[in-house]
Amino acid sequence: MVRNSRLFGGSFPAATEAFSLVELIVVVAILAIAAAMVIPELQDTKQFQAMSAARVLATDLEYARDTAITMQTPVTVTFNVQGRSYTLSNASGTLVHPMTKAAYTVAFASQSGSGAVGLVSASFGGAPAVTFDVTGAPNQAGTVRLQAGSFPYTVQVYQATGRVKATYTGS
């Protein structure tokens, strides 16, 4: 490369050694791949596991309420705190999950991405179960507490409306 020496105040070598654009792109791509593999390991995924589990539980409780209204038959959600699971059922037995077509039992220990989630408590008038009647109203208001690491969530079911709400209850 020849440059006007008077314009730049001196002379420059005819050619300089540098990296090509292709070499720079390859290095950036390798760094991006390495960062994509390392960054998830640095983050505490327990917060996301707890939040996801709370949202899944809230959705399943709403599904139970809606199914009771639609099918005009009471639907019960029974919690097994020690087993870290819950089951949706009616008078005919365990419901069939609409997506998996298997028994509607959710076990946090075997759920992908929920392995660290613990079912701390489930209380609906002192019982570990809630039944939605044909109008969608629960037999008892109550709460379910979930936790992964130091990230607690509470899922509440309100008495009159059957409304379900998931909230983070940490500081």
N, C-alpha and C positions, 0 to 999 in steps of 0.2 A: 504494500500500500504506500503510495507516494503522496506526500502532503506538501503543501506550499510552506517552505521553511520560514519565509518572511511573515506569513500570516500567524503561525503558531509560535514564533519566537525561537525556532531552532529546528534541527532536523530529527526525523524519526526513522527507525529502522524500516526497511521495506516490508517486512512481515513480522508479526508477533505470534508467539505460540499461545494458544488458548484452548479451552474445551469447546467442542462442537455442541450445537443445539441438541442433537440426539443424545450425546453423553449426559448433558444436564437433565434432560427429560428422564432418562433412565435412572439417574441418581435420585431425583425427586420422587419418582414412582416407587423406588425401593424404600425410601424414607416414609412415604405415605402408607405403604403396606405394613412396615414395622410399627408405625404409630397406631394403625388400626388394630393390630394384635395386642399391643401393650396397654393402651388407654383403658379398654374395658376392665382389665385386671386391676387397674389402679382405683377405679370407682367402687364404692360400696353398693353392691347390687341389692342388698337387703331392703333398702328403702323402696326400690322399684318392685321387689317381690311382694312386700307388704301392701303397697298401693294397688298392685295388680290383683292380688288375692281379695282385697276388700271390694274392688270393683266387680270382680267375678261373682262374689257372694251376693252383693247387692243386686246384680242382674239376675241371678238365679232366684232370689227371693221375689223379685218382680215377676219373673216367669211363673213361679208357683202361684202368685196372686192372680195373674192374668189367665192361667190355665184353669184355676178354680172358677173364675167368672165364665170363661168360654165353654168349658165342659159341664158347667153347672153341677160340680161335685167338689166337696172340700179337698184341699191339697195340703199335706203336712210336710214341713221341712224339719227333719230330725238331725240333731247335732251329736256327734261322738267326739267329745273333747279329747279324750286320751288317744283315740285313733286319728285325730286331726282330720276329720271328714264330716260330711253331711249327705243326707239322702232325701230326695223328693219322692213322695208317695201319695197314693189315694186309697180308697177302699179296695181297689182291685190289686194293689201291690205297688212295687216300685215303678215310677214313671220311666219312660224311655226317653233318653236324651235326644233332642231333635237333630243334633249334628252327628253324634257318634253312633246313634241307633243302639246304644248299649244301656244298661241300667243307669239311671240318673243318680249316681253316687260320685261325689267329688272328694278325692283324698289329696290333701295338699302335699303329702310326702311323695306321691307319685306323679303329681302334676309337673309338667315341664315349666321350669322357672319359678316354682313355688316351694322348693325343697326346704328352704329355711323358715317357712311360715309356720307358726304355731297357733293353734286354736286355744286361746287362753281361757275363754269362758263363753257360755251361751245360756242366757236366762230369759225366759218368757213366763213371768209369774212364778218363777222358781223351777220351771221345767226346761229341759234342753230341747224343746220343740215348739214350733208355732204352726197353727193350722189356719189357713185362709178359707173362709166360707164362700158360698156361691155369689156373694156380693163383693168379695175381695177384701173383706174386713178380717183382720187377724183375731184369733181368740184371746190373745194377750199381747200387749205392747212388750217390747223387750230389746235387748242388745246382745250383740255378738262381738267379742273382742279378739282381734288378731294381732300378732306381733312377729316381726322378723328382725332379729338383732335388737337394736334399741329403737325400732320404729313401730309404735303401736297405732292401730286403726280400730275404730269402733263403727259397727254397722247397726243402725237403729231401725226398728220397725215401729211405726206409730199406730196407736189403737184405732181411732175412728176411721182413718182413711186407708190404712195399710201402706202409707208412704214409706219408702225405704231411703235411708240416707247414710252414706259412708263418709267418715271424717277422720282426719289425722288427729290423734289425741296426745301427741308428744309436745314437748316444750319448744 
